[in-house]
């Protein structure tokens, strides 16, 4: 009786959901702009929660391992009550320490390179100014009196329009202020989303067992028992694939950063530790992420020796080819159980369809689908084998009469 009520409720929920989708589709045809604005508002509201789920998942990879180490066999109530908060704080501290170490290693070198670059730009500007003073007569002769008067008139008009709040000067000032306020708002909005996502992830991790039970209850309410079991199994496979992928990606980033630092040290390039750390950190984005760190390293080395910066690009191209074709497919592919060709294809197709997010999620998604497909194929083969084994074996009629015929012939000879 209870299962019948649940089936009726499940059917009513799906019918209501289908009706809602049809209603939204009809509104989208008539009021497309309003519907798009509403969907954008919903996405803006849900985005911090989605980011919070992602942060919670990454933190849980570290927290779960710490919980297995933090007095796992203890039955002390104080230890059991403090296990989750202590491991959560340690997980956040580990990630913060790694980020702080990389920033402290890279930022001073970047600041030093920026100072050198700024001094170089100022030196070039001073040289141009000195050259202009030395060739003032030639420049004025080439420009002509009319050209000089035109420049003065344009500058005077710009200043007058700016002071009167009208004209091109006012529009330019308004455009500058709009850009500044838009940038400040974007930064503040991003910081707000990050804080909300972090707080939401903490709520999830503190009571993750209840969250998991709630998710299972929703799946069991919306799907029949067989479908709910299939969804739980697929979620288990996806969790295993994503956790292995993140672990393999971190290992690969460390290997690439260490190889970059060692190679730069061997070839006598400056800023080897800082550039290696920067390349390793940006290599968390699959296959193509290291190029961002390479661009930063190029600018840093450019302030010391432009030719060395060119050789650094050559070195990074060679290292990136080795990483893309040998290290990444084998390290990450081995961690998620994918052949190297599948990893490379997943990164390329995911990046082409969904950008950086597609690069990051393509490999574990393909690994999950491939594992489920292999399991499905194995079940189909097992069913076919069982069905073929149950089929009755047919014998030829001549086989059944061979023994009596042979006995008759032997009796006649006797």
Buried (B, 14 or more C-beta within 10 A) or exposed (E): EEEEEBEEEBEEEEEEEEEEEEEEEEEBEEEEEEBEEBEEEEEEEEEBEEBBBEBBBBBBBBBBEBBEEBEEEEEEEEBEEEBBEBBBEBBBEBBEEEEEEBEEBBEEBBEBBEEBBEEEEEEEEEEEEEEEEEEEEEEEEEEEEEEEEEEEEEEEEBEEBBEEEEEEBBEEEEEEEEEEEEEEEEEEEEEEBBEBBBEBBBEBBEEBEEBEEEEBEEBBEBBEEEEBEBBBEBBEBBBBBBBBBBBBBBBBBBBBBBBBBEBBEEEEBBBBBBBBBBBBBBBBBBBBBBBBBBBBBBBBBBBBEEEBBEBBBEBBEEBBEEBBEEBBBBBBBBBBBBEBEBBBBBBBBBBEEEEEEBBBBBBBBBBBBBBBEEEEEEEEEEEEEEEEEEEEEEEEEEEEEEEEEEEEEEEEEE
